[in-house]
Amino acid sequence: MNHENEWLYGFATSLKERITILKDVCPIDKNLTALKTWRKRKSLLSDSDFSNMLRTLNISMEDYDLAVSDLTERKLRILYSYVRKQKWYQIHKSLFSQNIQRQSNDLEAALRYHTEYYVHMIQNYLSDHSLLLSNQVLLAFRENLMNDLLSISKATLVWDVHDIKDRMHLLLDDAEEEFNAYIEFRFGTAESTQLFFLEYPALSRLLAARLMFAVENFKMFINSIENSSNALSKVFNIYQPYTITSVQGGASDSHNHGKSTILFTINNKKLVYKFHNNDILSFYNQLLKYLNEISPIFSLYQIKSISGENYCIEEFIEHQSCTQIEEIQEYYRKYGVLIAISHLLGSSDLHMENLIADGADPVLVDTETLLIAEERRIYNNEFSKNRFMESESVIVSGLLPMHKYWKRQLDYSALNGIRQKIPYKVRRLLNEKSSDIKYFLEDYYVEPAKNNPLLNGTPVLFTDYYESLRLSQHGWPCGPSHDRPSMTESYYKTILNGYLDAMYILLKNQNDILTFCGDYLNHCPIRILLRDTQDYSNFLSFSIHPSCMVDFIEHEKVLENLWNHSFISDKAIPHEVESLTYCDIPYFYTLTDSFHLMSSSGVINGYFNHNIFSVLTEHIKKINKQSIRFSALLISEALDALEIELNEVPISQKHHYADPALCLAADIKDCMIDNIFVDTVHHRIIWPEIDNSGDKNSRSIYYPEINFYNGASGLFTFLYALNYYTGETISILSILEYEVFTNELNDDSISAFYGYGARILSAYILSQLTHEKKFSIYLDENLKKLMEKDFSVSSTEWLKGAASLICLLVRIIETDCSKIAEFLLDKLIRQFTIDKNINNAGFAHGYAGILYALIRANSLRENKTVETYISNLCQLFISTVSADLNSSWCNGTLGINKALKELLNYNSDMWNQYKLKFLTPNRICSENYCICHGKYGEVNTVIEMLTEEEITTEKYLSITESLIKEPIMLKSAKNTYPPGMFTGLSGIGYQLLRVYDNSLFDILFFK
């Protein structure tokens, strides 16, 4: 059946096809008129992106201009002469060779010719095979195809309903009658249906392509089963003759020409069919068997499977319930073991759909991404400590909650078991059998998968400890409530302990495991994820908009946006576009011993610098006790169970200097270095800190930058000073120096502890101590850089505000007579205002620190405005000071009394006017030993008392020697010891150096 306008199918040609066909018959427009018009249309591509795309695809500007030029009837007829020879078109035309009666009056009527053709083709194919399919299975295959084709065409069909309603002036009284009239008009006969598709050539091509995919995939499915008869009998006890009685398609995304996982029942056995070989699953099972021989804690379930060329058949894992609470405990122990194995292998993408809770067994049902691969995505030049620390860590596996990482708004992890609302609305079809058919946006929820264990049929999340007790047969025994284990003593601890037990066994057998991997990892295919599947899905959704279903290059134009500042190699984008063009999610893979990247479109030679086996080898070699401790910290964070408590720091006594303070400072240095990570490529020293500002469930890990409070400049200052006193070589000093003074600074804070102030403080301390010229240069350079900045003072507090910087500049002026420091001090004073919203009198964050800084500034150079500020601050101090104070520097009497003493020496009349007095603490900070809010801050007091002859040298030595003998206690997570200056080991070490040399700069009060 041919129509006079059949040449309109010329619109179904791709951009490259148009170039090839029209290049020799159409003149070149040197003005590039069409291209300029095309580029003016909405696009995500910059001119640079667009040029890069053309260069990579080897398309000239003139050729592209020709491809996007208006298609005249002459051009369309030329293109049609090509189209009519294409297989997709010939199949498309054959669909309408005879009328097929409609089974229902809905949108499926438009696709009945496609599905009937499909059923006819598979029935013909089956006639030559012994394998039997029930009628129900044939209908299921038909429905799978219908759903696939509808997902592509539905938006166009909905748009067409309204278009025809307007064009044909359908004005019936009933909307359902109007819809029925539309169906009859558009799809009543083969001829009318063909006319519909003639209006949407691009849609016609896509549907025909998907139809061809479906036929070929069905044939492959049948052939694979018949060719696997020996393996089916051996592995699954399934013997011929075969009868398939149920089928569920679409159990995964569509890849590689419409291929998607098939769940099927054959001879009463439920199995899973995948369109790729599964050698990696065989390796995984071999690894589990090997590890189980080392220790029974690795007794994880091994999926039965058979693997052939480009396919595999696996047993179907049921989501089965536990009956005893002990089984739930065992499930989460094994889950921890599974996390350890995934960490060992660098696994990724093991999300909620890829794991099934089979009783007490967490079973991975998709191992495509089991092994780590070289990271080839292109990031911006900005270094990220988060990315460095976490990109190959335990959290990338997908087995742990991911809402805290990478700005994830949904948690797809294999531990998640709650119904989640997605952060955007989705389209849903309303009035499907009415002329008012339309899409509207509504909330959408992701339902729980089969990844959580069941206890007597009820899901038990890792947070549901008490609920599992209630569900168990015996319940919780009577007894005081405090006898019950807390959340952190239940499944969180079970998971963590499972991980740690397994990980230390893996570490002990590290070399043997590497040998095992070398023996068994031969030519295994591993999937490579270049982008999130959701990103690809978004492109697909836009590319099948009705406006893209007439002219094929409109469909392609949407996909061109993949070239927008892409973070993956240009070599891979054409492969992505090819897959998405025919409505597949791109699927990339490599082989464990290969440097190439493969897809259904071909091979990208030399894509990787390192093959998977070499990357895996290096990854396993890097696992040590330090990385395991860090991983335990990440697990605790992911499970909202970061516990902060006082821990004794294990200081090994290795040094034997004459002075005990120097010995302990050097021993502390060793402990610090054992707890930090070194990145020699980017010249960074990295360690995790815990933000403890919120409650337990909101605690998070972060990685300090160069700040002096708990960052790199504080570490550098202590370690360099230690090196000065001992002459001991400290390997990380050069990297720290580079990080502090050379790496880009991304902190605009105006404080002596942050931003340029941190550099200035560190350089000043070390220039005063060592008199090395480089520190004077660092000091001058950063004073100038700060002077040149157009900054404004947003905070005047001591720690994170201008007060500390004012005080530091005063000290620099006193010792160095720096003109730049004088200029900066004047600028800060001019911008200074008192923040009356501060609600405490403390030194670090309250009025005492501000008062102290302004007194120091006015002692240097008298200023009436500053004098007024000081008076006002005295009033604010009185109104906010608490009657309940501890002895700390930050918010307690150590800092406050120092400010009061400075005021008394500066202006005793003001002291008397406001009836001020020194304060006595209600509590002594004797537990925590950090300098900010702990015991080592008191070293300042002892040194000051010695300096002012309030105590004898003998008393001073007695106090300090007693302190040195005490175990060091710090608030931290278990097995982590913060190295920072004010909250960790650097500050304690620095104070010990001050005990050794009282003249060393006072970092608490800048004297």
N, C-alpha and C positions, 0 to 999 in steps of 0.2 A: 504494500500500500504506500504509494508515493504521493507527495503533495507538491504543488508548484513552488512553494517556498522552502523546499527542503534545503536549499543552499544556506538557510539561516544557521544550520548546524556548523557553519564555518566559525561561529562564535565560540564553539567548543574547543578551539585550538589553543594551545599554550603559547606563552610568549616566545619560547625558543622555537616552537614549530612555525610560528609566523615569520620569524627571522629567516629560517631556512627556506620556507616556501616562497615568501614575497621578495626576498633579497634580489633575485635575478629578474624579476618582472616588474618591480616598482622602482621609481626614481628615489634617490636619496635626498632628503631635505637638509641641506647644510645649515639652515637656520635653526634646526631642531625645535620647530614650533610645537609639535605634539609632546615632545619630552618636557619642554618648559611648562606647558599646561599641566601635564601629569605631575610634575614636581610641585606645582602650586597647590595641589590637592592635599588634604589632611594626611599626614604621615608621621611616624615616629623617627624616620630617618633624617639625620642631618646630611648636608651636602657631602661631608666626609664619609659618612656611613654609605651613602649611595654610590659614591665613587669607588669605595672599597668593594662593594658588592659587584659592581660591573667588572672591576679588575680581577676579582677572584673567579667570576664566572666567564671571564674572557669574552665579554660583550662590549662592543664599542658604543659610544654615545649615539652614533648614527644608526646602528642596528636597533638599539633600544627605541629610538625615536620612531623607526619604521614599525616596530612591533606594537607600539601604543597609539599609533596614528588611527584616525577614524577609519572604520571598515566600510568602504563603499560596496555596492552590490557586486561590482567587478571583483574586488578583493575577496569578498565572501564566497563567490562562486569558485575562485581559484583555491581557496582554503577548503571548500567543500569537496573538491575533486580529490583532495588528500584524505579528508575525514571519511569519506564513503568506503575507503579501502581498509580502514582500521577495524580491528576485531571488535572493539567495544561498540562501535557504531553498527556493525553487522548484527551483533547479538541484540542490541537495542531495537533495531528494525524488526528482527525476527519475533520479538515479543508479541507484536500486534498482528500476527498472521491470521488469527481468528479471535472471535469474540469469546470472552470468558464471563460468565454470569457473576454478578456481584453477590457476595454472601452477606454483606451488611452495608448500611448507608452511613459510612464514616470515612475518615481520611485514608484508611487502609485500602479503600477501593482504588485509589490512584496507583497502588503498588501491587495489585493482585496479579498483573501480568508477569511481573518480576518473580514473585514467589511461586507462581504456577510453573514457570519455566524452570525454576530451581528444583521443585519437587519432581518434575518430569525428568530432568537430567540425573538426579540422584537415583531415581527408580530405575532408569535405564542402566546406570552404572552397577547398581546392586544385582541386576538380572544376571550378570556374569560372575557373581560372587556367591559363595555359600553362606556368608554371614547374614543373619536375619535381623531385620528391624521391625518392631511392632508399628502399627499405624499411629499409636500415640507418640512414638519416637519421631516418625516422619513429620507429624504435626509440630513436634517440638523444634525440629530443625527449621521448619517453615516459619515458625513464630520467631525464632532467633534471628533469621534473616529479615523478617518484617520489622522487628524492633530496630535492627541496625539501619535499615533503609529509612525508617520513619525518623530516626534521630537526625538524619541528614536533611530530610525533605520537609519535616513538619513545619518549620518556620515559614518556608516558602508556600506551603499549602494553606496555612492560616492567612498569610498575606493575600494569596490568590482568591480566597473566599470573598474577602472584602473588595478586592479589585473587580472581580466579576459582578459582585452585587451592585457596584457603582456603574460598571460599564453596561450591564444588561438591565439596569433599573428594576431589579427584583424588589417588589414592594408588596409582598404577600403579608397577610395579617399575622401569620404565625412564624416566628423565627426558625422553628424546626422545619416548617414547610419550605421556607426559603433555602435552608441548608440542603434539604432533600432535592430541591430544584437545582441547586448548584451541583450536587453530586451527579445528578442525572445529566445535566448539561455538559459537565467537564469529563465525566468518567463513565457515562452510560454505555458507550460502545468502545471497541478497539480504536476506531477512527477518531472519536472525540478525545480519547485518552492520549493518542499519538499527537493530536494537535496541541494538547496541554504541554507535552514535553517539548514540542517544537518551539514554544515560547520560552523555555528554560533549557537551552542547550548545555550549559555548564552542569546543571543538575543531572541532566540525562547522562552525561559522561561519567559523573561520579557514581551514580547508581549502577550503571552498567559495569563499571570497574569493580565495585563492591560485590556485585552479582558473580562476576567471573572469579573473584577471590573465593567466595563462598563455595562455589562448585569445586574448585581445585583443592581447597582445604578439606572438604568432605572426602574427596578421593584419597587424600593423604591419610586422613583419619582411618578410613576403612583398610587401606593397604597396610598401615602400620600395625593394626590389630592382627591381620591375617599373617603378616610376616613375623609376628612375635609369638607364634603358637607354642614353640618350645619353652620360651621364657615364661609365658603366661601359665603354663602347666607347672613349671618348676617353682616359680616364685609365689604364685597365687592359687595354685591348684584349680585352674580353669582349663577345661578341655573342650575341644571341638565336639559337636557343632556349637557355634556361638549364636546367642540371641541377645540383642541389646533391647532392654525393656524400658529404659528411661535415659533421658539426656537433658542436661542443663548447660547451655552455652553461655558465653559472655561472662564467665567466672573470673575474668581478668580484663585488663585493657586490651584493645586491639593493636597488634603489632604486625609488622612484616607481611603486608598484603592480607589484612583481615584476620589474622590468626589470634585466637583467644582460647584460654583454657576451657576444656570441656569436662564436666562431671558426668559420668555415665555408669549405668549398671549393666553388667554383662554376666549372664549365667548366675544371676542373683548376687553378684559381687560388685560393690560400688568402688569405682576407680576414678583416677584423675588423669586426663590426657593433656600433655603440654607439647607445643610445637617447637621444642628445642631439646637437644640431648641434655642429660643431667649428670654428666660426669662429676660435677662438683658435689652433688648429693652423695655419689659413691665415695668420693674422697672424705666427705663429712662423716659418713657412717664408718669408714675405716679409721678415721681419727678418733671417733667416740669409742670404738672397740679397743684401739690402742691405749687411750687414756684410761679406760675402765680396767685394763690390765695393770696400769700403774697404781690406780686407787679406785675403790668402789664408789667414791663420791661422784664419779663421772658416769654413773649408770643412767644416761639419758636415752630416751626411746629412739630407735633407728627405723626410719621409714623404709618399708619394702618398696623396691622400684625396679624397673627394667629400663634400659636406655638404648635407643637405636640412633641411626643417622637422622639428625634433625627432629627427633621426638623422644619423649619418655612417657612411661605409664607408671603411676604411683598409686599406692593404696590410699584410700580416702580415710582421713582421720576424723573420727567422730568427736563432737563436743560432749564428752561424757561426764557424769556427775560423780563426785566423791560421796562417800557415806559416813566417813569418820573425820573428825577434826584433825587427826594426825596426818591424814592425807593432804589436807590443805597446807599444813606446816611443811610437809615434804615437797609439795608443789613449789612453794616459795623458796625452799632451800635449793631445789634444782634450778629454779629461775636464776638465783644468784650464780650458780655454776655456769648456766648458759651465758650470763653476762660476761663471766670470766673468759669463756671460750671465744665469745664474739670480740672481746678486747684483744685477746691473743692474736686473732686473725684479722683485726681491723675491719670487722663487718660493718655494713651500713644498711639502712632501709629495711630493717627487720621490724616493721610496724605491725599494727593490730591485725591487719588482714593476713599477715604472713606467719602467724603463730596461732595454734589451737590448743586449748587446755583439754587434754584427753585424760580425765581423771586426775591423778597426781602427777601427770607428765606434761610439761610445757613442750610442745612439739613444733619445730620449725617446718613449715610446709612450703617455703620458698627460700632456696639457698642461692639464688642467682647472684646476690651481692655479698656473698659470704667472705670474700677476701678483699683486703685493702688494695687499692690501685693508686698509681701516681696521680696526684692532683694536677689537672691541666687547665682548670678554669682560670681565667685571667681576672685578677682583682686589681683595684686601683693601687697606686704606689704606697698608699698610707699603710704603715705597719699596724697590725692589730695584735695585741698581746692575747686577747681572747681567742682569736683565730689560731695563733701559734700554739696555745695551750690546749685548745679543745677540738681542733679540726681532726685530730687522729686519736682522740681520747675515747674513753668508755661511753660517752654520751652519744656519739654519732651512730651507734648501732641501731637506734630506734627502739631498743628494749626498755629505755628509761623515759619517764615523762619529759616532754620536750618543750613545754609551754614557757619555760624560763630562758630558753636558748633561741638565738637567731630570730627573735621577735615572732615566735610562733604564736598564732592566735588560737589554734586548735591543737589538741594533744592526740596525735595518731599513734602514740607509742603502744607497744604490746602490753603495757601495764594498765592502760586506760580502760575503764569499763563503764563510763558514765555517758549518758546521752548529752551531746554537745550541740549548742546552737552555733552555726557558722556565722562569721562576722559580716556577712553580706546577704542580701536577699537573692532568691533564685526565682527563675521564671516557672510558672505553672500554668497549664492550659485550662481555661474555663470554658464552659458551654460547648463541649466538644462536638455535639450534634445539633448545633444551632448556628444561624448566620451571625450571631453575636459572639462567635468563637473568638477568643483572644488570650493573650498571655497577660498575667499579672504577677507582680513581685510579691513574694511572701517569705516569711521566715522559714528556715530549713534546719533540720536537726540531723546530725550524724548519729546513727544508732550504734549501741555497743555491738562489737563483733563476737567471735567465739573464743576470745583470747583470755578470758578470766575463768578461774576454776569455779566449779559449782559444788555446793554442799547440799545434798538432798534437793537438788534442782534449783537452788538459789545462788546467784553469782556472789562470790566473796572477793572483794577487792583487797589489795594489800593494806588498805586503811581500815578494813572491816573486821578487826580482831574480835571485838566484843560481839559483833553480829554473828560471827562464825561460832562463838561459844554458845550463843542463844540457839542457833540452828542445830548444833550438835546434839546428840541424843542425851548426853549426861549434863549439859549446861555447865554453868560455873558453880563450883562448890561453895557452900556457905562460908562466910568468913569476912573479916574487916575489908573495907574497900581498898585500904592501902596495900593489902596483900596482892591485889590484882596487878598484873604487869601493865606498865604504861605502854602507850603506842610505840615508843621507841624501843621497847623490849619485846615487841611482838613481830609482825611480819617484816617490818623494815629491817630489824636486826637479823631476822632469818635470811632475808635476801643478802644483806651485807656480809654476814658471816659465811654464807654459801659462796659468795664471790671471793672473799679473802682466803678461805680454806682452799678453794680451787686454784686461785691465782698463785699462791705460794708454792703449791705443788707444781704448777706449770713452770714457775720460775726455777725451781730446783732441777727440773728436767729440760731446761731451755735448749741445750745443745742437742739432746736426743730428739726433741720435737722438730728442730730444724732439719736434722737428718731425715726424719720421717717425712716431712713435707717435701724434701728433695726427691725422695724415692717415689712418692705417690702423686705429686702434682705435675703431671705430664700432659701438656696440651689441653688443659681444662678450659672451657669457655666460661668467662665471667662477665656479667652484665656491667656496663659502665653508665652511670647516671650523669648526664651533662646538665640537665635542668630538672626542676620539679615537674611532675606529671600535671599538676594543676596549671602551670604556666602553658604547657602544651595544650591543655584542654581549653584554656581561654582563647588561644589563637584559633583553635578549631571552631569554637562557638561563633567567633566573629566572621570566620571565613565562609561559613555556610548561611550567612544572612541572605535574605531574598535578593538584595541588591547585588550579590555576588554569584547568583545562580543563572544569570543570562550569559554574560560575557566571562569566559574562563579566566581572563587575565585580571578581572576584579577579585576573583577568588585568590589568585596568586598575589595580588597587591597586598592583601592583608598579611599574607605569610612573609612578604618582604620585610616586615617589621622585625623579624627575627635578627636582622642585621643591625638593629639599633644598639650601638655601643656594646656589642655582644661580649659577654665575659667568657665565651668559649672560642676555640680556634676557628678562624674563617674556613678552615678545611672541612669542618664538621657541619656547617650551616646548610650547604646544599643537600646533605643527606637528611637533615631535619625537614627541610622544605619538601623534599621528595615524598617523605612519609606522610607529612601533614596534608599534602596536596590531595592524597587519596584517603584522608580521614583516619590515618593510623597515628598512634602515639609512637614517636621515633624510638627505636630500640638499637642501642649500640652495645657491642661486646668486644672483648679481646680474648686472647688465649694466654694462659699463665706464663708461657715462654716466648710470647710475641711482643714486638714493639709497635704493632699495627692496630688500628681501630677498625672494626667491621660494622657494617649495617646491611640492610636488605638492598641498598643501592650500590654497595661495593666496599672496597678496602681503602683506608687512608694510610698509606705506607709511612712508617717512621713517626707516627703520631706521638708515641711515648718515648721519653728519654731512657726510661727504666721499665723493664717488664714487671709483671705482677710478682713473679717469684722473687726477684731481687728486692723489690719494695717490701714485700712481706718479710723477707729475711732481715732487712734493716729494722723494720718495725718490731719484730720479735726480739732482736738484739737490744733494742732500746728499753725494753721492759726491765725494770729493776725495782727494788724496794721503794725507792722514792716515787716512781711513777705509780706504783700500786697504792701507796698512801694517798697520793693526789687523786687517783681514781675513786678511792673510798670516800674522799671528800666530795667529789662530784656526784657520786651516788647519793650521799646524804642530802646534798642540796636538791637534787632532782626529786627526791622523795619527801621534801619538806621536813627533813629531820636533822638539820644541822644543829648539833648540840655544842654549846659553848660552856666550858667549865675550866676551873683552875687545874692546870696540869703541871707536874714537875718537868722541867726541861732536862733531858739527859745530857749532861755535860761531861765529856770524857777528859780526864786529866792527862794531857799529852805534853804540855810545855813545862819547862823548869827554869824560868827566869828567877832572878833573886827576889824580885818584888811579887808578892802573892796577887796583888791587884792586876799586874801585868800578865801573870800566868793565866788568871781566870779570863781576862779580856781576850787573850789568844785562844783559849779553849772555846770561848763563845764564838769566836770567828769560825772555828772548824765546824761547830754545830750549825751555824748560819749557812755556810757553804753547802752543807749536806742537805739543806732544805730549800735551795733555790735552783732554778733551771737557767741554763746558759744558752743563749742563741748567738752563736759566733757570726752568723751571716748578717744579721741586722744589728749586731752590737747591742744586745739587750740582756739584762738580767731580770728574770721574771719569777714571781712567786704569787701564790694565792693568798688573799686576805678575805676575811668574812665581814660583810656589812651587818653589824649587829644592832642597827638603829631601830628595827621593828621587832615584832614578836617572832617566835620560832619559825612560824610558817612563812614568814616573809624574808628570812635571812637569805643572803645570796653571796656568791663568791665574786670577787673582782680582783683586778691585777693592777697594783699601784704603778703610777708613772714616775716622774722624776721628783715629785714633791719631797720636801725635807721631813715632813711629819712621819710618814711611814713608807716613803718611796726611795728611789734610787740615790738621790743626792744625800740622804741621811746615811745610807749604807756606805756610800763612797767616802763620806767625811770620816766616819768611824774607822773604816778599814785603812784609809790612807794615813790617818793619825797613828793607828796601831803599827803600820809599816814603818812610820817615821821613828817610833820609839823602840821598835824591836829589830828593824832591819830585815825582818822576815819577808820572803817573797810571797805575795798573794796573787794568785794567777788571774783572778777576775778583775783586778784593779784597772787594767787598760780598757776593758770592755765597759766597765762602769763609768770611767772617765769620759769615754766616747758618748755613752748614752746621756750623761748629765750635761755635757758641754757642747756636743756636736750634733746629736740627733735633733730633728725638727721639734720645736716646742709648740704644743697645741693647748696651752693653758694661759688664759688672759687674766688670771687672778692677780689682785694687788695685795700681796702679803709677803712676808719674809719666808714663808714656808711653801708657797706654791708659785708656779709660773717663773718669771725671771727672778723673783725674790729668792727662790730656792737655790738657783745658780749663784746668785750674789752672796747668799749666806754661806754656802759651802766654800766658794772661792775665798771669801774673806777669812773664814776660820783657818783654812789651810795656808793661806798666804801669811797670816800672822804667826802660825806655828812653824812652817818650814822655810819661809822667806824665799820660796822658789818663784822665779820670775813668771812661770806659766800661770800661776794662780793670780798674780797681779794683773796679767793680761786678761784672763777670764773675767776678773772682777771689773776691770775698766770696760771691756767689751759689753758686758751685760748691763752695766749701769747706763751705757750709751744707748743700747737697744731699748731699754725701758724708758729712757728719757725721750727717745724718738717716737714712742708709741703715743697714740692719741687715746690715753686711758681715762677712765673716770672711776672714782671711788664708790663702790656699791656697798661696801661693808667696812666698818671701822673697828670691829672686834680684833682681838689679838691673833688668834690662830688662823682664821681664814680671811682676815681683813687687813686694813692699812696700819693698825696700831703697831704690829710687830715690825713692819717695814720702816715705819717712822723711827722706831727705837734702833733698828739696825743701822739706818742711815746716820743717826746721831753718833753711834759708835764708830762708824767709818770716818766721819768728819773729825771726831776726836783724835783718832790715831793716824789717819792718812791725809787729812786736810783736803779732801776731795771736793773740787768745785762742782763736779757733776752730781755728787751726793747732796751738796748744798742746794743745787737747782731742784733736784727731785724732792728734797725735804720741803722746800718752799711750796712746790706744786701740790704736794699732799696736804700740807697745812691749809692752803687756800681752799682745797676741795673738802676739807674736813667738816663733818656735821655729826651731831650726837644722835644716835638712834635710840629713841625713847621707848621702842618696843622690846628692847632687851629685857628679859625678865629674871636675870640673876646677877649676882655681884661677883661671880668667879673671875679668874684670871684669863682662862683660855677663850671663853665665850661671853664673858660678862663685863661689868664696868671696871673691875679692878685692873684688868690688862690695859684698857684704854686710858685709865687714869695714870697708870705707870708710864705709858709711852709718852703722854703729853707732858708729864712732869720732866721726863728725861729731855724732851725737845725744848721745853722752856728753860731748863737749867743751862742748855747750850746757848740759846738765843731767846731773850725775853720777848714775849708777844702778848699784848693786852687781851687780844681775842682768845688766845689759848689759855690765859689766866682765867678768863670768864668760864671757858669750857671746864677747866679743872674744878672750879667752884661748883658748877652745875653737876659735874660728875660725882662730887662728894655727896650731894643731896640724893642723886639717883642711886648711888651705892647704898646709902643708909636705908632707902625705901625698899631695896630689893634683897639686902643681905638676909640670909637664912639663919635661924637659931640652931639649925641642925646641920652641922658641917663636919666633913671628914678632914683628914690631914693632907689631902692630895694637892698637887700643883694646879690642876686644871680648874677645879671648882671648889677646892677646899682652902684650908688655912695657910698652906705653904705659899700659894700664889697671892692670896688676899693680903696676908701679913707683909709680904714683900712690898706690895704696892703701898700699904699703909706706912711702912717704914720709910719708903722713898718720900712720901708726902710729909712725914714728920721732919725729915732732914731738910726738905725743900721749903716748907712753910709751916712752922709750928703754930702760928696764929690761926691758920685755917684748920689745922688739926684740933686746936682747942675750941674754935668757933663751932665746929660740928660735933664736938664731944666724942671724938673717935677714940677707939682703943683697940689694942691687938686682940685677936680672937683665939679662943681655945677650942680645939676640935672635940666633937662628941665621940668620934670614932677614929682610931688610928688605922691607916691603910697598911696593914701588915700581911695581907694575903697575896695580893698581886704585887709583882716586883717591877713593873714597868715604870718609866719616869713620869708619865702623864698623870696617872691616877694610882700609882703604887709606891712601893717602898724605896726604890732607888732615886726618886725625886728628892728624898730627904738628904741625899749626899750633899746637895747644895747647902743645906742648913749646917751640916757638920763642918764643911769647908769654910763657910762664912764665920762660924763660931771660932774656928781655929785662927782664921785671918784676923779677927777682931779680938783675939786673945781671951775669948770667953771660956775656952777649954784649953788644957795643956796638950802638948804633942803626944804625950803618953795616952791621954784620954782619947784623943783623935784616933790613934793607932788601934786602941782597944775596940773602939766603936766600928771602925772600918774593917778590921780583921775579923770581928765577929760577924759582920754582914757578909763578908766574902765566903765564910764557911757555911753559910746557910744555903739550902737548896733553892734554886731559882724557880719561882712559880709564875706562870703566865696564863691568862685567860685565852683559851684557844680551843679549836676542835681537837679531838683525840689524834695524837701522833703528828700534829702540825704545830710548828713553833714560829710565830711571826717574827721576821727579822727586822722590822721597821724601827725607826729611831725613838718615837715617843710611846709606842705601844708594844715594843718588842725588844729583841736582843741587842740591836745596835745601840739603843739608848743606854741599856745596862752596861754594855761594853764601853761606851763613851764615858759614862760616869766613873767606871773603874779607872780609865785613863786619867780622869780628873783627880781621882784619889792618888794616883801615881804622880801626877804633875798638877798641882793646884792652880797653876797659872793658865791652864788650857781654857779656852773660851767657854763661858757659861751659856749653854744653849737654852736654858730655861728663862733667863732674864737678860741675856745679851750684855754681860759685864765681864 
